[in-house]
Amino acid sequence: MALTDPKVRNAKPKEKAYKLTDEKGLFLLVNKSGSKYWRMDYRFSGKRKTLALGVYPEVGLKAARLGRDDARKLIAHDIDPADIKKSQKRAKRAIVENGFESVAREWIAKFSPKWTAEHKERITRRFELNIFPWVGEKDISEVTAPELLTVLQRIENRGALDTAHRTHQNCGQVFRYAIATGKAIIDPSAALKGALPPANQKHHPSITEPLEVGKLLRVIETYEGNFPTKCALKLAPLVFVRPGELRHAEWMEIDFELAEWRIPAKKMKMKQKHIVPLSNQAVAVLKELHPLTGHGKYLFPSIRSGSRPMSENTVNGALRRLGYTKEEMTGHGFRSMASTLLNEQGWNRDAIERQLAHSEHNSVRAAYNYAEHLPERVKMMQSWSDYLEGLRSGADIILINREMN
């Protein structure tokens, strides 16, 4: 007897899965959990086969019968409907392989070896949270500018305008990669220039007024917490590296004889080797620290395990304990402090930028020029440490470099 809509709808699960038969091979499989699946039994090339036609109620009785009839027409023309279904799945997979998510992950895999682990995680999560759920499965060549704008505006509307701009930039990089690899023809992100409100330029909170810098350095001397943390606080303004570079510093990278800290490319943000000339004051901090942590790997090991560096929040947490809010000063702020005051003092801007390890647009040139301006940088780092020492002691020092290039 043919099935009816009420009979299909009211079919209840039993201890074992069972079939409700319709006509011409079509049946409804009801499993013991209550889920219902349309199936069709047929014979092809002398073999008994079963074809899946969908899940009830997404596919109703009428649609299931239409699917059965289409399959029977194929069989009548000596075509196995299972082969057609497999080819359709392959075609769908091919589209997904060229989907935005697939191409974006391919782009990440290709270029991330030059990134830090933190940067790779940040970019990946930015796509996973903001882009993939909406256009990830769409063929990248079919993503339009209005579609992309809608996704970016969704980010903007939750108050994350800076993230929207960064996501726009990353999407542009993916589209340009797709064009280069033959997966797309145009970059729809280029058409969105000016479509988002300008982002408010965000700067890392920092102290740059000389008297306040001197006060900060004196406050650091009063820190009564973990001794390596205190040494990190004292060293940070003297070397002004990125917080991640500071906390991952290893003793094997320190050369006391040359008074240099050589940071391997793999630890740097742009994967380029970096030299930090160590002033007399920086060397003194390191020699004070060495008896405590010098037997291990890291200058500033985790309190819980010497095999790991201190937490990324340690320096900022210490600054909070000293009374500085996150709006006043951060670990990254020591870089802004040095950049601002060294430029005011008249040091060669290229030497300052090289010491800050800001990215070089020409990556080949940067790979070979990590020692660029090194003699001047050695002089600058010692002068900078002397200047900070004067501020810490309460002197009102305005140091001008009169040997500018």
C-alpha positions as CSV (number, residue, x, y, z in Angstrom):
1,M,0.0,0.0,0.0
2,A,1.3,3.4,-0.9
3,L,2.4,5.8,1.9
4,T,0.4,8.9,2.9
5,D,1.7,12.1,4.5
6,P,0.0,11.3,7.9
7,K,1.4,7.8,7.9
8,V,4.9,9.2,7.3
9,R,4.5,12.0,9.8
10,N,3.1,9.7,12.6
11,A,5.7,6.9,12.2
12,K,7.1,6.2,15.6
13,P,10.5,4.6,16.5
14,K,10.7,1.0,17.6
15,E,13.4,-1.1,19.3
16,K,14.9,-1.8,15.9
17,A,15.0,0.2,12.7
18,Y,12.1,-0.7,10.2
19,K,10.8,0.2,6.8
20,L,7.6,1.7,5.5
21,T,7.2,0.7,1.9
22,D,5.8,3.0,-0.8
23,E,5.8,2.1,-4.5
24,K,8.4,1.3,-7.2
25,G,11.2,0.7,-4.7
26,L,10.7,3.8,-2.5
27,F,10.6,3.3,1.2
28,L,11.0,5.2,4.5
29,L,13.6,4.0,6.9
30,V,12.7,4.8,10.5
31,N,15.6,4.2,12.9
32,K,15.4,3.6,16.6
33,S,16.2,7.2,17.4
34,G,13.2,8.4,15.4
35,S,15.1,9.8,12.5
36,K,13.5,9.1,9.1
37,Y,15.4,8.6,5.8
38,W,14.1,8.1,2.2
39,R,15.7,5.2,0.4
40,M,15.1,3.5,-3.0
41,D,15.9,-0.1,-3.8
42,Y,16.8,-0.9,-7.4
43,R,18.8,-3.3,-9.5
44,F,21.5,-2.3,-11.9
45,S,23.8,-4.6,-13.9
46,G,22.3,-7.5,-12.0
47,K,23.1,-6.1,-8.6
48,R,20.7,-5.0,-5.9
49,K,21.5,-1.4,-4.8
50,T,20.0,1.3,-2.5
51,L,19.9,5.0,-3.3
52,A,19.6,7.7,-0.6
53,L,16.9,10.3,-1.5
54,G,17.0,12.6,1.6
55,V,15.9,13.0,5.2
56,Y,12.3,13.6,6.3
57,P,10.9,16.2,7.0
58,E,13.3,18.3,4.9
59,V,12.4,16.0,2.0
60,G,8.6,15.2,2.0
61,L,6.8,12.3,0.4
62,K,6.1,14.2,-2.8
63,A,9.7,15.2,-3.3
64,A,10.9,11.7,-2.4
65,R,8.7,10.3,-5.2
66,L,10.0,12.8,-7.7
67,G,13.6,11.8,-6.8
68,R,12.6,8.1,-7.2
69,D,11.1,8.8,-10.6
70,D,14.1,10.7,-11.8
71,A,16.3,7.8,-10.7
72,R,14.1,5.3,-12.6
73,K,14.5,7.3,-15.8
74,L,18.2,7.2,-15.5
75,I,18.1,3.4,-15.0
76,A,15.9,3.1,-18.0
77,H,18.7,4.8,-20.0
78,D,21.3,2.4,-18.6
79,I,22.7,5.0,-16.2
80,D,23.3,4.2,-12.5
81,P,21.8,7.0,-10.4
82,A,24.4,6.3,-7.7
83,D,27.1,7.3,-10.2
84,I,25.3,10.6,-11.0
85,K,25.1,11.3,-7.2
86,K,28.8,10.7,-6.8
87,S,29.7,13.0,-9.6
88,Q,27.5,15.7,-8.2
89,K,29.2,15.3,-4.8
90,R,32.6,15.6,-6.5
91,A,31.5,18.8,-8.3
92,K,30.3,20.2,-5.0
93,R,33.6,19.4,-3.4
94,A,35.5,21.1,-6.3
95,I,33.5,24.2,-5.6
96,V,34.3,24.1,-1.9
97,E,37.9,23.6,-2.7
98,N,37.8,26.9,-4.5
99,G,35.7,28.4,-1.7
100,F,36.8,31.5,0.1
101,E,37.7,29.5,3.2
102,S,39.8,26.9,1.3
103,V,41.7,29.6,-0.6
104,A,42.2,31.7,2.6
105,R,43.6,28.7,4.5
106,E,45.9,27.9,1.5
107,W,47.1,31.5,1.6
108,I,47.8,31.3,5.4
109,A,49.7,28.0,5.0
110,K,51.9,29.5,2.3
111,F,52.8,32.7,4.0
112,S,52.6,31.9,7.7
113,P,56.1,30.4,7.9
114,K,57.3,34.0,7.9
115,W,54.9,35.0,10.7
116,T,55.1,34.5,14.4
117,A,52.8,31.8,15.9
118,E,50.8,34.6,17.6
119,H,50.3,36.4,14.3
120,K,49.2,33.3,12.5
121,E,46.7,32.5,15.3
122,R,45.4,36.1,15.2
123,I,44.9,36.1,11.4
124,T,43.3,32.6,11.4
125,R,40.9,33.5,14.2
126,R,40.0,36.8,12.5
127,F,38.8,34.8,9.4
128,E,37.1,32.0,11.5
129,L,35.1,34.4,13.5
130,N,34.3,37.1,11.0
131,I,34.4,35.8,7.4
132,F,34.1,32.0,7.1
133,P,30.7,31.6,8.6
134,W,29.2,33.9,5.9
135,V,31.2,33.5,2.7
136,G,33.6,30.6,3.5
137,E,31.8,28.0,1.4
138,K,31.2,30.3,-1.5
139,D,33.4,30.0,-4.6
140,I,35.9,32.8,-4.2
141,S,35.4,34.0,-7.8
142,E,31.7,34.6,-7.0
143,V,32.1,36.7,-3.8
144,T,30.9,40.2,-4.7
145,A,31.8,43.6,-3.2
146,P,28.3,44.1,-1.7
147,E,28.5,40.7,0.0
148,L,31.9,41.4,1.4
149,L,30.8,44.8,2.6
150,T,27.8,43.3,4.5
151,V,30.2,41.0,6.3
152,L,32.6,43.9,7.2
153,Q,29.7,46.0,8.3
154,R,28.6,43.3,10.7
155,I,32.0,43.6,12.4
156,E,31.7,47.4,12.4
157,N,28.3,47.3,13.9
158,R,29.5,45.5,17.0
159,G,32.0,48.3,17.6
160,A,35.1,46.7,16.3
161,L,35.9,49.1,13.5
162,D,39.7,48.5,13.7
163,T,39.1,44.8,13.3
164,A,36.8,45.5,10.3
165,H,39.6,47.4,8.6
166,R,42.2,44.7,9.3
167,T,39.8,42.0,8.1
168,H,39.2,44.0,4.9
169,Q,43.0,44.2,4.4
170,N,43.4,40.4,5.0
171,C,40.5,39.6,2.6
172,G,42.3,41.7,-0.1
173,Q,45.4,39.7,0.4
174,V,43.5,36.4,-0.1
175,F,41.7,37.7,-3.2
176,R,45.0,38.8,-4.8
177,Y,46.4,35.4,-4.0
178,A,43.4,33.8,-5.7
179,I,43.9,35.9,-8.8
180,A,47.6,35.0,-8.9
181,T,46.7,31.3,-8.7
182,G,43.9,31.4,-11.2
183,K,41.1,30.9,-8.8
184,A,39.6,34.4,-9.3
185,I,39.7,37.2,-11.8
186,I,38.9,40.3,-9.7
187,D,39.5,41.5,-6.1
188,P,36.1,42.8,-4.8
189,S,37.8,44.2,-1.7
190,A,39.4,46.9,-3.8
191,A,36.0,48.3,-4.7
192,L,35.3,48.9,-0.9
193,K,38.0,51.5,-0.4
194,G,36.4,54.2,1.6
195,A,33.3,52.2,2.3
196,L,34.1,51.8,6.0
197,P,34.5,54.9,8.3
198,P,38.2,55.6,9.1
199,A,39.4,53.7,12.1
200,N,40.6,55.7,15.1
201,Q,44.4,55.4,15.2
202,K,45.2,53.4,18.3
203,H,48.5,53.8,20.0
204,H,49.9,51.7,22.8
205,P,49.6,53.6,26.0
206,S,53.0,55.0,26.9
207,I,54.8,57.6,29.0
208,T,56.9,60.0,27.0
209,E,57.2,63.1,29.2
210,P,60.8,63.0,30.6
211,L,59.8,63.8,34.2
212,E,57.2,61.1,34.2
213,V,59.6,58.6,32.6
214,G,62.0,59.3,35.5
215,K,59.2,58.7,38.0
216,L,58.3,55.4,36.3
217,L,61.9,54.2,36.5
218,R,62.1,55.1,40.2
219,V,58.8,53.2,40.8
220,I,60.2,50.2,39.0
221,E,63.1,50.1,41.5
222,T,60.5,49.7,44.3
223,Y,59.0,46.5,42.8
224,E,58.9,43.8,45.5
225,G,57.5,40.9,43.5
226,N,59.4,38.1,41.6
227,F,63.0,39.1,41.0
228,P,63.2,38.1,37.3
229,T,60.0,40.1,36.8
230,K,61.7,43.1,38.3
231,C,64.7,42.6,36.0
232,A,62.4,42.4,33.0
233,L,60.9,45.7,34.1
234,K,64.3,47.2,34.4
235,L,65.5,45.8,31.1
236,A,62.4,46.6,29.0
237,P,63.1,50.4,28.7
238,L,66.8,49.8,28.0
239,V,66.3,47.5,25.0
240,F,62.7,48.4,23.9
241,V,62.0,45.2,22.1
242,R,58.5,43.8,21.7
243,P,57.1,42.2,24.8
244,G,57.0,38.7,23.2
245,E,60.7,39.1,22.2
246,L,61.6,40.1,25.8
247,R,59.8,37.2,27.5
248,H,61.2,34.6,25.1
249,A,64.8,35.8,25.5
250,E,67.3,32.9,26.0
251,W,70.7,33.0,27.6
252,M,72.3,31.4,24.6
253,E,71.4,34.5,22.6
254,I,73.3,36.9,25.0
255,D,77.0,37.6,24.2
256,F,78.5,39.4,27.2
257,E,81.8,39.8,25.5
258,L,80.3,41.6,22.5
259,A,77.6,43.2,24.6
260,E,74.9,42.0,22.2
261,W,71.7,40.2,22.2
262,R,71.1,38.4,18.9
263,I,67.5,37.4,18.4
264,P,66.9,34.6,15.8
265,A,64.7,35.4,12.9
266,K,62.1,32.7,14.0
267,K,61.3,34.8,17.1
268,M,60.9,38.1,15.3
269,K,57.5,39.4,14.1
270,M,58.7,39.6,10.5
271,K,61.1,36.6,10.7
272,Q,64.2,38.7,10.3
273,K,67.3,38.3,12.6
274,H,67.8,41.2,15.0
275,I,70.7,42.6,17.0
276,V,70.2,44.5,20.3
277,P,73.4,46.3,21.4
278,L,73.5,46.0,25.2
279,S,74.5,49.2,27.1
280,N,76.5,49.0,30.3
281,Q,73.3,49.4,32.3
282,A,71.6,46.5,30.4
283,V,74.6,44.2,30.9
284,A,74.5,45.1,34.7
285,V,70.8,44.0,34.9
286,L,71.6,40.7,33.0
287,K,74.6,39.9,35.2
288,E,72.5,40.5,38.3
289,L,69.9,38.1,36.9
290,H,72.3,35.4,35.7
291,P,73.0,33.7,39.0
292,L,69.3,33.0,39.5
293,T,68.1,31.9,36.0
294,G,71.4,31.5,34.0
295,H,71.5,27.8,34.5
296,G,68.2,27.4,32.5
297,K,67.0,28.3,29.0
298,Y,65.1,31.5,29.5
299,L,66.2,34.8,31.1
300,F,62.6,35.2,32.4
301,P,61.2,31.7,33.0
302,S,57.7,31.0,34.1
303,I,57.3,30.7,37.9
304,R,55.5,27.3,37.4
305,S,58.0,25.8,34.9
306,G,61.5,26.7,34.0
307,S,61.0,25.1,30.6
308,R,58.6,27.9,29.6
309,P,59.0,31.7,29.4
310,M,57.1,33.9,31.7
311,S,53.5,34.7,30.8
312,E,52.7,37.4,28.3
313,N,50.8,39.2,31.0
314,T,53.6,39.3,33.5
315,V,55.1,42.7,32.7
316,N,51.7,44.4,32.3
317,G,50.6,42.8,35.6
318,A,53.7,44.1,37.3
319,L,53.0,47.6,36.0
320,R,49.4,47.4,37.4
321,R,50.8,46.4,40.8
322,L,53.0,49.5,40.6
323,G,49.9,51.6,40.2
324,Y,49.9,52.2,36.4
325,T,46.7,51.5,34.6
326,K,46.4,50.0,31.1
327,E,45.5,53.4,29.8
328,E,48.7,54.9,31.2
329,M,51.5,52.3,30.4
330,T,52.0,48.9,28.9
331,G,54.9,46.6,28.2
332,H,54.7,47.7,24.6
333,G,54.8,51.3,25.7
334,F,58.5,51.2,26.3
335,R,58.9,51.1,22.5
336,S,56.8,54.2,22.0
337,M,58.7,55.9,24.8
338,A,62.1,55.2,23.1
339,S,60.8,56.0,19.6
340,T,59.4,59.4,20.7
341,L,62.3,60.6,22.8
342,L,65.1,59.3,20.5
343,N,63.5,61.1,17.6
344,E,63.1,64.3,19.7
345,Q,66.8,64.0,20.5
346,G,67.7,64.0,16.9
347,W,69.1,60.5,16.3
348,N,69.1,59.1,12.8
349,R,65.6,58.0,12.1
350,D,66.7,55.0,10.1
351,A,68.9,53.9,13.0
352,I,65.9,54.2,15.3
353,E,63.6,52.3,13.0
354,R,66.2,49.5,12.5
355,Q,66.6,49.2,16.3
356,L,62.9,49.0,16.7
357,A,62.9,46.2,14.1
358,H,60.2,47.8,12.2
359,S,59.5,45.9,9.0
360,E,61.5,46.6,5.9
361,H,59.3,46.8,2.8
362,N,62.0,45.0,0.8
363,S,62.2,41.6,2.5
364,V,65.3,40.6,0.7
365,R,67.1,43.8,1.7
366,A,65.9,43.4,5.3
367,A,67.3,39.9,5.5
368,Y,70.8,41.1,4.9
369,N,70.6,44.5,6.6
370,Y,69.9,43.4,10.2
371,A,73.3,45.0,11.1
372,E,72.6,48.2,9.2
373,H,73.6,51.4,11.2
374,L,75.0,49.1,13.9
375,P,77.9,51.4,15.0
376,E,75.5,54.2,15.4
377,R,72.9,52.0,17.1
378,V,75.6,50.9,19.7
379,K,76.3,54.5,20.4
380,M,72.6,55.4,20.5
381,M,71.7,52.5,22.9
382,Q,74.4,53.6,25.4
383,S,73.4,57.2,25.2
384,W,69.7,56.2,25.7
385,S,70.6,54.2,28.8
386,D,72.6,57.1,30.2
387,Y,69.7,59.4,29.5
388,L,67.3,57.1,31.4
389,E,69.7,56.8,34.3
390,G,69.8,60.5,34.5
391,L,66.0,60.8,34.5
392,R,65.8,58.0,37.2
393,S,68.2,60.0,39.4
394,G,66.0,63.1,39.1
395,A,68.1,65.1,36.6
396,D,66.3,67.2,34.1
397,I,68.2,66.0,31.1
398,I,67.6,67.0,27.5
399,L,70.1,65.0,25.4
400,I,70.6,66.0,21.8
401,N,72.6,63.9,19.4
402,R,74.8,66.4,17.6
403,E,76.3,63.9,15.2
404,M,73.3,63.2,13.1
405,N,73.8,61.8,9.6
